[in-house]
Amino acid sequence: NENEYVMKCVMRSLNAAKDDLLGVVQIVLDKLTAALGRVAKNPRNPQYNHYMFESIAVLVRSVCSLHPEHTSAFESLLFPPFQVVLQMDVTEFTPYVFQVLAQLLEY
């Protein structure tokens, strides 16, 4: 179910947690990439999609800015679902994917 209010809450919670995210990154990222796989098949709720990608971006920024050594772990976790999105040619998600990839390149 694609509730944009829940995803917005997730994004804000991740943003508030900043330094304390390291222990839950794997779990949260697994859930977010699973959600990405589901909604990529039929992207019908733009707000939900936006907050989902913002949540991923908050994770990358919060963890990689303090621990750049974790960038390769993010790459290995995010490249497979991002490749699927790009191969499926989901035009709604392409800018988001490239923004997160560019964010990873900064670290």
Secondary structure, DSSP 8 states (H G I E B T S, - for coil): ---HHHHHHHHHHHHHHGGG-TTTHHHHHHHHHHHHHHHHHS---HHHHHHHHHHHHHHHHHHHHH-GGGHHHHHHHHHHHHHHHHHHT-TTTHHHHHHHHHHHHH-
